[in-house]
């Protein structure tokens, strides 16, 4: 698990170095590692890797206990909650792409909910939802396809 967590942290740090045209929109490459761990080892191990990634990347980037860290925690918790339910769905119909999409939507939903409650308590935040949901759709599919290819599963 330590190797998976280290890989996820490295991907998060690498991703932070790439500029984004829209603030807050990142591809979430480390989520590929979480999907792989979920698929091979189960939810509990995926939760450990995800949690270690959030703490490790925040520590490496100097943002531990910052608003960004808190938003990352909210997204991670939300996506892990959805994956806890979704990992019991039949794999024949719900593969890495489906799981990645569910996790991506839950992740952004958790972040937006926390941002609305804590950082931006204004209804104007709702205008950003379509942008973030489109990003979750695109990156959820891309990350799911990458995970499926790594797993040797073309679905």
N, C-alpha and C positions, 0 to 999 in steps of 0.2 A: 504494500500500500504506500510505503514511503516513496518508492520510485514513481508511482502514479501521481502522488501529490507533488513531488518535485517537478515532474513534467508539466502538470497543470499550473504550478506557480510560474515556471519558466515561460509558458505560453501566455499567461496573464501579463507578466512583465514585458514580454516582447510586444504584445498587443497594445500596451500602454504607450509604447514608443511610436506607434503609428498614428499620425494625425487623422482625426475624423472630421468629415465635412459638417456633421451635425453633432453638437455636444451631447454626450451621453449615449451615443449609438456606437456600439462596438460589436464585432462579430462573435465574441464569446467562444473563442477557440478552445479554451480550457474545458468548456462543457463537453467537448468531444471525449476528453479523457473520462469525465464523469459517466458519460453514456457507456463507454467501453467497460468501465469498472462495474457499472450496474448490470450490464449484459453478462459479464463473465463471473462476477463474484457476489452480486446482490446489492440490495438497497443500503444495508447498514455500512458496507464498505464504501459505496458511492457517497454516502453522507459524510463519512470521515474524510475522504479525498476532497470533497467539495468544501467542507469546513476548513481543512488545512490550507486549501488553496486561497480561500478568502483571507484568512489570517496571514499566511505567508506572503502573498502578493502585496497586501496592505503594508505589512512590515517592511518588505523589500522596497516598496515605492515611497515609504515615508508617510503613509496616510492612515496608520493604525488609529482607530477610534475617531476618524474624521467623518463628515457627512457621507462622503463617497464610500467609506467602509461600511457604514450603517445601511446605506442603500444596497450595497453588494450583499450584505447579510440578509436583508429583507428579500431580495430576489432569489438568493440561494435557498432560503428557508421555504419560500413559496414553491419554487420548482421542485425541491426535494419532497414537499408534501404531495404535490401532484404525481411525482414519480413513484412515491410509496403506494399510491392507489393504482397507477397505470402499470406498474411492473407485474401486477396480477392479471392483467388482460392477456388473452391468448397471443403468443408471439407470432403465430401464423398470420394474424391480422394486424398486429401492432408491433412493428419492427422499430429499428433505430430511428427512422425518419419520423414516424408518428410520435415516438417518445421525445425526440428532439423538439418537435413542434409544440407538444404539450408543455414541455419544460420551458421553452423560450417564451411562450405566452404567459405562463405562470410567473416566470422571472420578471418580465417587464410589468406585469400586473402588480406584483408585490412591491416593486420599486415605485411605481406610480402611486400606489395606495399610500406608502410611507411618505413619499414626497408631498402628496396632497394633505396628509394629516399633520406633518411635522415641518417641512421646509417651505412649501408654497401653499398655505391654506387659502387658496383662491380658486374660484371656479374656472378661471382662464386656463388652468392646467389641462382641462379636458380637451382643449383644442389641439394639444400635442399627441393625444392618444392615437389618432390614425397614423401619424408618422412612426411612432414607436411600435405599433402593431404591424405595420408594413415591414419594418426592420426585423421584428421577431419572426415574421413569416419567411422572409428571405434567408436570414441567418439560421433559422431553425431548420429549414430545408437543406441548406448548404452543409451545416454541421452534421445533420442526420445522414446525408449522402456520404460524407467523408467517413463517418463512423461505420456505416453499412459496408463501405468498400474495405475498410480495415478489417472488419469482421468477416469479410468474404460473402456478405449477404447483399445481393443486388437490389433488394426491395427499397 
